[in-house]
Amino acid sequence: MKALIKKISLSWIIAFLIFIHFIPPAFTQYRVAPKYLLELGKQFYLRGQYKDALEEFEKALLINPDLEEAQVSVKFSGVVEREE
């Protein structure tokens, strides 16, 4: 019985270690992706591609709604797009 408990415990420990190994990249993606999309949107904006810029800013906000720079950029891009 003790051998079975040790096997099960060892299996859970190994599974936990494998799980932990793959978690940080997933969380990193959600920190990096909005900033990347924000920068991509800025590049589109500088080229005069306001619709594409607005789409990238909105994607960044979908991932991180608290990204203040993206919020401002969406409002500004929307105004510029309507003026064209």
SEZA-772552 format. One line per 8 residues: number of its first residue (from 0); their letters; for each residue z, x, y of N, C-alpha, C, O. Coordinates in steps of 0.05 Angstrom, whole numbers. Example, Ala and Ser with C-alpha at 12.3 -4.5 7.8 and 13.67 -1.06 7.14 Angstrom:
<atoms>
0	as	156:264:-114:156:246:-90:156:264:-66:169:285:-66; 142:257:-45:143:273:-21:157:258:1:161:268:23
</atoms>
This chain:
<atoms>
0	mkalikki	0:16:-24:0:0:0:0:17:25:-15:12:44; 16:38:26:17:56:49:-9:70:53:-18:75:76; -23:77:31:-49:90:33:-69:72:46:-86:80:62; -68:46:39:-86:26:50:-81:23:81:-100:22:96; -56:22:88:-49:20:117:-59:45:132:-69:42:154; -56:68:120:-66:93:133:-96:92:137:-106:100:158; -110:83:116:-140:81:118:-148:62:140:-166:68:156; -135:39:141:-142:19:161:-135:30:189:-151:26:207
8	slswiiaf	-113:42:192:-105:54:217:-125:75:226:-133:76:249; -132:92:208:-152:113:214:-178:101:222:-191:111:241; -187:80:208:-212:67:215:-211:56:243:-230:58:258; -189:43:251:-186:32:278:-185:54:299:-197:50:320; -173:76:293:-172:98:312:-200:109:317:-207:115:339; -215:113:295:-242:123:298:-260:103:313:-275:111:331; -257:78:307:-273:57:321:-265:57:351:-283:55:368; -240:60:357:-231:60:385:-242:85:399:-251:82:422
16	lifihfip	-242:108:387:-252:132:400:-282:130:405:-292:139:426; -297:118:386:-325:114:390:-330:95:413:-348:99:430; -314:73:414:-317:53:435:-311:66:463:-326:61:482; -291:82:465:-284:95:490:-306:114:499:-311:118:523; -318:127:480:-339:146:486:-363:133:501:-374:146:519; -369:108:494:-392:95:506:-385:78:531:-404:69:545; -360:74:537:-353:57:560:-359:71:587:-371:58:604; -351:95:592:-355:107:619:-384:106:629:-387:100:652
24	paftqyrv	-404:111:612:-431:109:623:-438:81:633:-452:78:652; -427:61:619:-433:34:627:-421:28:654:-433:15:671; -396:37:659:-383:32:685:-397:49:707:-399:40:729; -405:72:700:-419:90:720:-444:77:729:-451:78:753; -458:64:711:-483:50:718:-479:30:741:-495:28:759; -457:15:739:-452:-5:759:-443:6:786:-443:-8:806; -434:31:786:-427:44:811:-452:57:824:-454:58:848; -469:68:808:-492:83:818:-516:65:824:-529:69:844
32	apkyllel	-521:45:807:-545:28:810:-546:15:838:-568:16:850; -525:3:848:-528:-10:874:-535:10:896:-550:3:914; -524:34:895:-530:54:916:-559:63:913:-572:67:934; -568:65:889:-596:73:884:-615:51:895:-634:57:909; -608:26:889:-625:4:898:-624:2:929:-644:-5:942; -601:7:940:-599:7:970:-617:29:982:-631:23:1001; -617:52:971:-634:74:981:-664:67:977:-680:73:994; -670:55:954:-698:47:949:-706:26:969:-729:27:980
40	gkqfylrg	-688:7:975:-694:-13:995:-699:0:1023:-717:-9:1038; -683:20:1029:-687:34:1055:-714:47:1057:-727:46:1078; -723:59:1035:-749:72:1034:-771:51:1038:-790:56:1053; -769:28:1025:-789:7:1028:-789:-2:1057:-810:-7:1069; -765:-5:1069:-763:-14:1096:-776:5:1116:-791:-3:1134; -771:31:1112:-783:51:1129:-814:51:1128:-828:59:1147; -825:43:1105:-854:42:1101:-866:15:1111:-890:11:1110; -848:-3:1121:-858:-29:1130:-861:-49:1108:-872:-71:1113
48	qykdalee	-851:-43:1084:-853:-62:1062:-827:-78:1061:-809:-74:1044; -825:-97:1080:-800:-111:1085:-792:-130:1062:-769:-133:1055; -812:-142:1050:-807:-160:1027:-795:-145:1004:-776:-153:991; -807:-122:997:-797:-105:975:-769:-94:982:-752:-93:964; -765:-87:1007:-739:-77:1015:-718:-99:1011:-696:-93:1001; -724:-123:1020:-706:-145:1017:-699:-150:988:-675:-156:981; -718:-149:970:-713:-152:942:-694:-132:931:-676:-138:915; -697:-106:939:-680:-85:929:-651:-89:940:-632:-84:925
56	fekallin	-649:-96:965:-622:-101:976:-608:-124:962:-584:-123:957; -623:-145:955:-612:-168:941:-604:-160:913:-583:-170:903; -619:-143:899:-612:-133:873:-585:-118:874:-568:-121:857; -583:-101:894:-558:-86:898:-534:-104:901:-513:-99:891; -538:-126:916:-516:-145:920:-510:-161:895:-487:-170:892; -529:-165:878:-523:-179:853:-504:-162:836:-487:-173:822; -508:-136:836:-490:-119:821:-463:-115:834:-442:-115:822; -464:-111:861:-440:-106:876:-440:-123:902:-450:-114:922
64	pdleeaqv	-430:-147:900:-431:-165:924:-415:-155:948:-418:-164:970; -397:-135:944:-380:-125:965:-393:-101:980:-381:-90:998; -417:-94:972:-431:-71:985:-440:-79:1013:-460:-92:1017; -423:-72:1033:-427:-81:1060:-454:-72:1072:-467:-88:1086; -462:-48:1066:-488:-38:1077:-511:-55:1067:-530:-60:1082; -510:-64:1042:-531:-81:1031:-531:-108:1044:-552:-120:1049; -507:-119:1050:-505:-145:1063:-518:-144:1090:-533:-162:1097; -512:-123:1105:-524:-120:1132:-554:-117:1130:-569:-129:1145
72	svkfsgvv	-563:-101:1111:-592:-96:1107:-607:-121:1099:-629:-126:1108; -595:-138:1083:-607:-164:1075:-611:-181:1100:-633:-192:1104; -591:-183:1116:-593:-200:1140:-614:-189:1159:-631:-204:1170; -614:-162:1163:-633:-150:1181:-662:-152:1170:-680:-158:1185; -665:-147:1145:-692:-149:1132:-703:-177:1133:-727:-181:1138; -686:-196:1129:-695:-224:1131:-705:-231:1158:-724:-246:1161; -692:-222:1179:-700:-227:1206:-727:-213:1212:-744:-226:1224; -730:-189:1204:-755:-174:1208:-778:-187:1193:-800:-189:1204
80	eree	-773:-196:1169:-794:-208:1152:-803:-234:1165:-827:-239:1165; -786:-250:1177:-793:-275:1189:-809:-270:1215:-826:-287:1222; -805:-248:1228:-819:-242:1253:-848:-234:1248:-865:-237:1266; -854:-225:1224:-882:-216:1218:-900:-239:1215:-924:-235:1210
</atoms>
